[in-house]
Amino acid sequence: MLGVAIGSFLLLLAVAYMIARPLFATEEAFEEAEDSKLLAEKERQLADIRELDMDFATGKLTEEDYRTLRARSLAEAAAAMRALDEAEEKLASPPAGEPSAPSLADGNGHVPTEEDDLERVIAARKRSIEEKVR
């Protein structure tokens, strides 16, 4: 009888912990969840772009449709990447009173665009796939 009471009490504590845990979650946990959603969205958009490229190559899409859909997917992927970058900057921003990060412009004054970021991600992805194949 005592064993059943102790077991019931431990079960009650476990259930109470599982219910109360989200209430005490830190803001960092919520930011990580948001980052995961953004990363998943970016990966989904990149997969859509690859699928559009394949559909166009096989003749399933007209050139006009292909260009329209690809431009839309590129814009959405760039928006997700921008949101990811903003979240990373927020986490890495220096405390008040410290100097901020240097300008994004390179030595020639060129500021990277969304397409530059997307091309960089695509190139990195290609390199990782090539390394896995080797």
VOLUMGU-689643 format. One record per residue (C-alpha): x, y, z. Coordinates in steps of 0.5 Angstrom, whole numbers, padded with zeros to 4 digits, always signed. Each point is the difference from the previous one (the first is absolute). Example, Ala and Ser with C-alpha at 12.3 -4.5 7.8 and 13.67 -1.06 7.14 Angstrom:
! VOLUMGU-689643
+0025-0009+0016/+0002+0007-0002/
This chain:
! VOLUMGU-689643
+0000+0000+0000/+0006+0005+0002/+0003-0002-0007/-0006+0002-0004/-0001+0007+0004/+0008+0001-0002/-0001-0002-0007/-0006+0004-0001/+0003+0006+0004/+0006+0000-0005/-0004-0001-0006/-0004+0006+0002/+0007+0004+0001/+0002-0002-0007/-0007+0002-0003/+0001+0007+0003/+0007+0001-0002/-0002-0002-0007/-0006+0005+0000/+0004+0006+0003/+0006-0001-0004/-0002+0005-0006/-0002+0005+0005/+0007+0001+0003/+0003-0001-0007/+0005+0005-0002/+0000+0005-0005/+0006-0003-0003/-0004-0006-0001/-0005+0003-0004/+0005+0004-0004/+0003-0007-0002/-0007-0003-0002/-0001+0006-0005/+0007-0001-0003/-0002-0007-0001/-0006+0002-0004/+0004+0005-0004/+0005-0005-0001/-0005-0005-0003/-0004+0006-0004/+0007+0001-0003/+0001-0007-0002/-0007-0001-0002/+0001+0006-0005/+0007-0002-0003/-0003-0007-0001/-0006+0003-0004/+0005+0004-0004/+0004-0007-0002/-0007-0003-0001/-0002+0006-0005/+0007-0001-0003/-0001-0007-0001/-0007+0001-0003/+0002+0006-0005/+0006-0005-0002/-0005-0006-0002/-0005+0005-0003/-0006+0000+0005/+0001+0007+0001/+0000+0006-0006/+0005+0005+0001/-0005+0006+0002/-0002-0005+0006/+0006-0002+0002/+0003+0007+0000/-0006+0002+0004/+0000-0005+0005/+0008-0001+0001/+0000+0008+0001/-0006-0001+0006/+0004-0006+0003/+0007+0004+0000/-0004+0006+0003/-0003-0004+0006/+0007-0004+0001/+0004+0007+0000/-0006+0002+0005/+0001-0006+0005/+0008+0001-0001/-0001+0007+0002/-0004-0002+0006/+0005-0005+0002/+0006+0005+0000/-0004+0005+0004/-0001-0005+0005/+0007-0002+0000/+0002+0008+0000/-0005+0001+0006/+0004-0006+0004/+0007+0002-0002/-0002+0008+0001/+0005+0003+0005/-0002+0003+0006/-0001+0007+0001/+0006+0004+0000/+0004-0004-0004/+0001+0001-0008/-0004-0003-0005/+0002-0005-0005/+0003+0003-0006/-0004+0002-0007/-0002-0006-0004/+0003+0004-0006/+0007-0003-0003/+0006+0004-0002/-0003+0002-0007/-0007+0003+0004/-0004-0006-0003/-0005-0002+0005/-0003-0007+0000/-0007-0001-0003/-0005-0006+0002/+0002-0003-0007/+0008+0000+0002/-0002-0003+0007/-0005-0006-0004/+0006-0001-0005/+0005-0001+0006/-0005-0005+0004/-0001-0004-0007/+0008+0000-0001/+0001-0003+0007/-0006-0005-0001/+0003-0002-0006/+0007-0001+0003/-0003-0004+0006/-0003-0005-0005/+0006+0000-0004/+0004-0002+0006/-0005-0005+0002/+0001-0003-0007/+0007-0001+0000/
